[in-house]
């Protein structure tokens, strides 16, 4: 891997009618490999100095090829130079987990 290349795992949720053609073209252009439902891995060569600039660079690059709707979501995971893994939504935001309420957690709160 080149010094400026960054390994990235991308999770994407474009919903029904999303611009999959644009996203798939972008991923193919960047040599991405499939890693399960809606997950891809690729190496990216951005121009950046910080992790925030990397996220912004990738979002800008994607936005030139993909038409994003307000409900679309793209989450990336990458390693910092210090070996720490970081994840960031570059399109959209976190929503309630579909598994919430299925576990065996108990609420020990006392209502007064």
Secondary structure, DSSP 8 states (H G I E B T S, - for coil): --TTEEEEEEEEE--TT--HHHHHHHHHHTT-EE-STTEEEEEEE---SSHHHHHHHHHHHHHTT----TT-EEEEEEE-TTS-EEEEEEES-----TTTT-S---------
